[in-house]
């Protein structure tokens, strides 16, 4: 099967687990997105990538939505909004999708500080990892986290990602090149699905989520394909 073609044809996609829903970013999300980002500017600044050349302007919201749609349609990226109980809570992106003999991608995310610590991010990472493994056909997903970012390190540990060491001066963040701790999972390490494994421990680690074991086989998350009419991709 043409796996890049599968990504192009299947986008836009929505993934769900309990109160958490992952969906494409839409132009009409602009007001809510800007409100959350403004409220969390100081919280996110130490962890988010910055342009090495300061004169490069940040993309406007509409430009970002259109670029995400283009990258998803090209099979290079899976960009999602994280909705929690109907509220825009953050974003999670599967980026750098590579095919051939590697079949790998990296996962990045952010969440509203008011909602941190509730198990939202581990659930979102588990959802997209299972989709990448069991639907897209990737073999490996990775997380790259600043060693100072204790909340994100806990996400990697909660989900059982395997530590692979430090990447020196790996990514430009907050005005300089920063070291990152690298974590990864291969598909054969979670034969029953990462979401199912997370659900088995979330009652103790994040009891408020109320997740139940996914019913789909092979660990694939609950999903629904949005129709083209009125979809996020149509209006980008």
C-alpha positions as a Markdown table, in Angstrom:
| # | Residue | x | y | z |
|---|---|---|---|---|
| 1 | Unk | 0.0 | 0.0 | 0.0 |
| 2 | Unk | 1.2 | 3.6 | -0.7 |
| 3 | Unk | 1.4 | 4.8 | 2.9 |
| 4 | Unk | 2.1 | 8.5 | 2.1 |
| 5 | Unk | -0.9 | 8.3 | -0.2 |
| 6 | Unk | -3.0 | 6.8 | 2.7 |
| 7 | Unk | -2.1 | 9.8 | 4.9 |
| 8 | Unk | -3.2 | 12.2 | 2.2 |
| 9 | Unk | -6.4 | 10.4 | 1.4 |
| 10 | Unk | -7.4 | 9.9 | 5.1 |
| 11 | Unk | -6.9 | 13.4 | 6.2 |
| 12 | Unk | -8.8 | 15.1 | 7.9 |
| 13 | Unk | -9.1 | 12.5 | 10.8 |
| 14 | Unk | -10.6 | 12.8 | 14.3 |
| 15 | Unk | -9.4 | 10.6 | 17.2 |
| 16 | Unk | -11.2 | 10.2 | 20.5 |
| 17 | Unk | -10.7 | 8.7 | 23.9 |
| 18 | Unk | -13.1 | 9.6 | 26.8 |
| 19 | Unk | -13.3 | 13.4 | 27.2 |
| 20 | Unk | -10.3 | 13.9 | 24.8 |
| 21 | Unk | -10.8 | 14.6 | 21.1 |
| 22 | Unk | -8.1 | 15.2 | 18.6 |
| 23 | Unk | -9.1 | 17.0 | 15.4 |
| 24 | Unk | -7.6 | 19.3 | 12.7 |
| 25 | Unk | -7.1 | 23.0 | 13.5 |
| 26 | Unk | -9.7 | 25.2 | 11.8 |
| 27 | Unk | -9.8 | 28.8 | 10.8 |
| 28 | Unk | -12.7 | 29.4 | 13.1 |
| 29 | Unk | -10.6 | 28.3 | 16.0 |
| 30 | Unk | -8.6 | 31.5 | 15.7 |
| 31 | Unk | -10.2 | 33.4 | 18.6 |
| 32 | Unk | -10.1 | 30.5 | 21.1 |
| 33 | Unk | -6.5 | 29.5 | 20.0 |
| 34 | Unk | -5.2 | 33.1 | 20.4 |
| 35 | Unk | -6.9 | 33.4 | 23.8 |
| 36 | Unk | -5.3 | 30.2 | 25.1 |
| 37 | Unk | -1.9 | 31.0 | 23.6 |
| 38 | Unk | -1.9 | 34.5 | 25.1 |
| 39 | Unk | -2.9 | 33.3 | 28.6 |
| 40 | Unk | -0.1 | 30.7 | 28.4 |
| 41 | Unk | 2.7 | 32.7 | 26.8 |
| 42 | Unk | 5.0 | 32.6 | 29.8 |
| 43 | Unk | 4.2 | 29.0 | 30.5 |
| 44 | Unk | 5.1 | 27.9 | 27.0 |
| 45 | Unk | 8.1 | 30.1 | 26.2 |
| 46 | Unk | 10.9 | 27.9 | 27.7 |
| 47 | Unk | 9.8 | 24.9 | 25.7 |
| 48 | Unk | 8.7 | 26.1 | 22.2 |
| 49 | Unk | 10.9 | 26.3 | 19.1 |
| 50 | Unk | 12.0 | 29.7 | 18.0 |
| 51 | Unk | 13.5 | 30.8 | 14.7 |
| 52 | Unk | 17.3 | 31.0 | 14.8 |
| 53 | Unk | 17.1 | 34.2 | 12.7 |
| 54 | Unk | 15.2 | 36.7 | 14.9 |
| 55 | Unk | 14.0 | 38.7 | 11.9 |
| 56 | Unk | 11.9 | 35.9 | 10.6 |
| 57 | Unk | 8.3 | 36.8 | 11.3 |
| 58 | Unk | 6.0 | 34.4 | 13.1 |
| 59 | Unk | 3.3 | 33.1 | 10.8 |
| 60 | Unk | -0.2 | 34.4 | 11.3 |
| 61 | Unk | -2.9 | 32.0 | 12.5 |
| 62 | Unk | -4.4 | 31.6 | 9.1 |
| 63 | Unk | -1.0 | 30.9 | 7.5 |
| 64 | Unk | -0.3 | 28.3 | 10.1 |
| 65 | Unk | -3.7 | 26.5 | 9.5 |
| 66 | Unk | -3.1 | 26.5 | 5.8 |
| 67 | Unk | 0.5 | 25.2 | 6.1 |
| 68 | Unk | -0.6 | 22.5 | 8.5 |
| 69 | Unk | -3.3 | 21.4 | 6.0 |
| 70 | Unk | -0.8 | 21.4 | 3.1 |
| 71 | Unk | 1.7 | 19.3 | 5.1 |
| 72 | Unk | -1.0 | 16.8 | 6.1 |
| 73 | Unk | -2.2 | 16.5 | 2.5 |
| 74 | Unk | 1.4 | 15.8 | 1.5 |
| 75 | Unk | 1.7 | 13.0 | 4.0 |
| 76 | Unk | 4.4 | 14.7 | 6.0 |
| 77 | Unk | 2.5 | 15.8 | 9.1 |
| 78 | Unk | -0.5 | 15.0 | 11.3 |
| 79 | Unk | -1.5 | 18.3 | 13.1 |
| 80 | Unk | -4.2 | 18.1 | 15.7 |
| 81 | Unk | -6.0 | 20.3 | 18.2 |
| 82 | Unk | -6.5 | 18.8 | 21.6 |
| 83 | Unk | -10.1 | 19.3 | 22.7 |
| 84 | Unk | -10.9 | 18.5 | 26.4 |
| 85 | Unk | -14.6 | 18.4 | 27.3 |
| 86 | Unk | -15.3 | 20.5 | 24.3 |
| 87 | Unk | -12.7 | 23.1 | 25.2 |
| 88 | Unk | -9.6 | 23.9 | 23.1 |
| 89 | Unk | -6.9 | 22.7 | 25.4 |
| 90 | Unk | -3.7 | 22.6 | 23.3 |
| 91 | Unk | -2.2 | 21.0 | 20.2 |
| 92 | Unk | -0.3 | 17.8 | 19.3 |
| 93 | Unk | 1.6 | 17.4 | 16.0 |
| 94 | Unk | 3.1 | 14.3 | 14.4 |
| 95 | Unk | 5.9 | 15.9 | 12.4 |
| 96 | Unk | 8.8 | 14.8 | 10.2 |
| 97 | Unk | 7.1 | 11.7 | 8.9 |
| 98 | Unk | 9.7 | 9.7 | 7.1 |
| 99 | Unk | 9.0 | 6.7 | 4.9 |
| 100 | Unk | 11.3 | 4.2 | 3.2 |
| 101 | Unk | 13.2 | 1.9 | 5.5 |
| 102 | Unk | 12.8 | 4.2 | 8.5 |
| 103 | Unk | 9.0 | 4.8 | 8.8 |
| 104 | Unk | 9.4 | 7.2 | 11.7 |
| 105 | Unk | 8.0 | 10.5 | 13.1 |
| 106 | Unk | 8.3 | 12.8 | 16.1 |
| 107 | Unk | 5.5 | 14.0 | 18.3 |
| 108 | Unk | 5.3 | 17.5 | 19.8 |
| 109 | Unk | 2.6 | 19.0 | 21.9 |
| 110 | Unk | 1.5 | 21.8 | 24.3 |
| 111 | Unk | -1.4 | 22.1 | 26.7 |
| 112 | Unk | -3.1 | 24.9 | 28.6 |
| 113 | Unk | -1.4 | 25.3 | 32.0 |
| 114 | Unk | -4.9 | 25.3 | 33.7 |
| 115 | Unk | -5.4 | 21.7 | 32.4 |
| 116 | Unk | -1.9 | 20.3 | 32.9 |
| 117 | Unk | -1.5 | 17.3 | 35.1 |
| 118 | Unk | -4.9 | 15.7 | 34.3 |
| 119 | Unk | -3.6 | 13.0 | 31.9 |
| 120 | Unk | -4.7 | 14.9 | 28.8 |
| 121 | Unk | -1.3 | 14.9 | 27.1 |
| 122 | Unk | -0.4 | 11.2 | 27.8 |
| 123 | Unk | -3.8 | 10.3 | 26.4 |
| 124 | Unk | -3.3 | 12.4 | 23.3 |
| 125 | Unk | 0.2 | 11.0 | 22.7 |
| 126 | Unk | -1.1 | 7.4 | 23.1 |
| 127 | Unk | -3.9 | 8.2 | 20.6 |
| 128 | Unk | -1.7 | 9.5 | 17.9 |
| 129 | Unk | 1.0 | 6.9 | 18.5 |
| 130 | Unk | -1.5 | 4.1 | 18.0 |
| 131 | Unk | -2.9 | 5.8 | 14.9 |
| 132 | Unk | 0.7 | 6.1 | 13.5 |
| 133 | Unk | 1.5 | 2.4 | 14.3 |
| 134 | Unk | -1.7 | 0.7 | 13.3 |
| 135 | Unk | -3.3 | 2.9 | 10.6 |
| 136 | Unk | -0.5 | 5.0 | 9.1 |
| 137 | Unk | 2.0 | 2.1 | 9.2 |
| 138 | Unk | 4.9 | 3.8 | 10.9 |
| 139 | Unk | 7.4 | 1.7 | 12.9 |
| 140 | Unk | 8.8 | 4.3 | 15.3 |
| 141 | Unk | 7.6 | 7.4 | 17.1 |
| 142 | Unk | 9.8 | 9.6 | 19.2 |
| 143 | Unk | 9.6 | 12.5 | 21.8 |
| 144 | Unk | 12.3 | 15.0 | 22.2 |
| 145 | Unk | 12.1 | 16.9 | 25.5 |
| 146 | Unk | 14.3 | 19.5 | 27.2 |
| 147 | Unk | 15.9 | 17.9 | 30.3 |
| 148 | Unk | 14.6 | 20.8 | 32.3 |
| 149 | Unk | 10.9 | 20.1 | 31.3 |
| 150 | Unk | 9.9 | 17.8 | 34.2 |
| 151 | Unk | 6.2 | 17.6 | 33.2 |
| 152 | Unk | 7.0 | 16.4 | 29.7 |
| 153 | Unk | 9.6 | 14.0 | 31.1 |
| 154 | Unk | 6.8 | 12.5 | 33.2 |
| 155 | Unk | 4.7 | 12.0 | 30.1 |
| 156 | Unk | 7.4 | 9.9 | 28.5 |
| 157 | Unk | 7.9 | 7.9 | 31.6 |
| 158 | Unk | 4.2 | 7.3 | 32.2 |
| 159 | Unk | 3.8 | 6.0 | 28.7 |
| 160 | Unk | 6.8 | 3.8 | 28.9 |
| 161 | Unk | 8.8 | 5.5 | 26.1 |
| 162 | Unk | 12.4 | 4.2 | 25.9 |
| 163 | Unk | 15.1 | 6.7 | 26.8 |
| 164 | Unk | 17.7 | 7.1 | 24.0 |
| 165 | Unk | 20.1 | 9.7 | 25.4 |
| 166 | Unk | 20.7 | 13.4 | 25.0 |
| 167 | Unk | 20.8 | 15.2 | 21.7 |
| 168 | Unk | 23.2 | 18.1 | 22.1 |
| 169 | Unk | 22.0 | 21.5 | 21.0 |
| 170 | Unk | 19.2 | 19.7 | 19.1 |
| 171 | Unk | 16.6 | 22.4 | 18.7 |
| 172 | Unk | 16.5 | 26.2 | 18.8 |
| 173 | Unk | 14.2 | 27.2 | 21.7 |
| 174 | Unk | 13.8 | 30.5 | 23.6 |
| 175 | Unk | 16.7 | 32.2 | 21.8 |
| 176 | Unk | 19.4 | 29.5 | 21.8 |
| 177 | Unk | 20.2 | 25.9 | 20.7 |
| 178 | Unk | 19.0 | 23.6 | 23.5 |
| 179 | Unk | 19.9 | 20.0 | 24.5 |
| 180 | Unk | 17.0 | 17.5 | 24.3 |
| 181 | Unk | 16.4 | 14.1 | 25.9 |
| 182 | Unk | 15.2 | 11.7 | 23.3 |
| 183 | Unk | 12.6 | 8.9 | 23.9 |
| 184 | Unk | 11.2 | 6.4 | 21.4 |
| 185 | Unk | 8.8 | 3.5 | 20.9 |
| 186 | Unk | 8.7 | 1.0 | 18.2 |
| 187 | Unk | 5.5 | -0.7 | 17.1 |
| 188 | Unk | 6.5 | -4.2 | 18.4 |
| 189 | Unk | 7.0 | -2.7 | 21.8 |
| 190 | Unk | 3.2 | -2.1 | 22.2 |
| 191 | Unk | 1.5 | -4.9 | 20.3 |
| 192 | Unk | -1.7 | -4.3 | 22.2 |
| 193 | Unk | -1.6 | -0.6 | 21.6 |
| 194 | Unk | -0.2 | 2.3 | 23.7 |
| 195 | Unk | -3.7 | 3.6 | 24.5 |
| 196 | Unk | -4.7 | 0.3 | 26.1 |
| 197 | Unk | -1.5 | 0.3 | 28.1 |
| 198 | Unk | -2.0 | 3.8 | 29.3 |
| 199 | Unk | -5.7 | 3.1 | 30.2 |
| 200 | Unk | -4.5 | 0.2 | 32.4 |
| 201 | Unk | -2.5 | 2.7 | 34.6 |
| 202 | Unk | -4.4 | 5.9 | 34.2 |
| 203 | Unk | -6.9 | 5.1 | 36.9 |
| 204 | Unk | -4.1 | 5.5 | 39.4 |
| 205 | Unk | -2.1 | 8.2 | 37.7 |
| 206 | Unk | -4.9 | 10.3 | 36.3 |
| 207 | Unk | -8.1 | 9.1 | 37.9 |
| 208 | Unk | -10.2 | 12.0 | 36.7 |
| 209 | Unk | -10.1 | 11.0 | 33.1 |
| 210 | Unk | -12.3 | 8.0 | 33.4 |
| 211 | Unk | -10.9 | 6.2 | 30.4 |
| 212 | Unk | -12.0 | 2.8 | 29.3 |
| 213 | Unk | -10.1 | 0.2 | 27.3 |
| 214 | Unk | -10.4 | 0.8 | 23.6 |
| 215 | Unk | -12.6 | -1.7 | 21.8 |
| 216 | Unk | -10.9 | -1.6 | 18.5 |
| 217 | Unk | -8.5 | -4.4 | 17.6 |
| 218 | Unk | -4.7 | -4.0 | 17.4 |
| 219 | Unk | -4.8 | -1.0 | 19.7 |
| 220 | Unk | -6.1 | 1.3 | 17.1 |
| 221 | Unk | -7.9 | 4.3 | 18.6 |
| 222 | Unk | -11.5 | 5.3 | 17.9 |
| 223 | Unk | -11.5 | 7.4 | 14.9 |
| 224 | Unk | -13.9 | 9.1 | 12.4 |
| 225 | Unk | -13.1 | 10.6 | 9.0 |
| 226 | Unk | -14.6 | 14.0 | 8.5 |
| 227 | Unk | -16.4 | 14.6 | 5.3 |
| 228 | Unk | -14.9 | 16.9 | 2.8 |
| 229 | Unk | -17.9 | 19.2 | 2.8 |
| 230 | Unk | -17.4 | 21.7 | 5.7 |
| 231 | Unk | -14.2 | 20.0 | 6.8 |
| 232 | Unk | -11.2 | 21.9 | 8.1 |
| 233 | Unk | -9.3 | 21.1 | 5.0 |
| 234 | Unk | -12.0 | 22.6 | 2.8 |
| 235 | Unk | -11.9 | 25.9 | 4.5 |
| 236 | Unk | -8.1 | 26.4 | 4.9 |
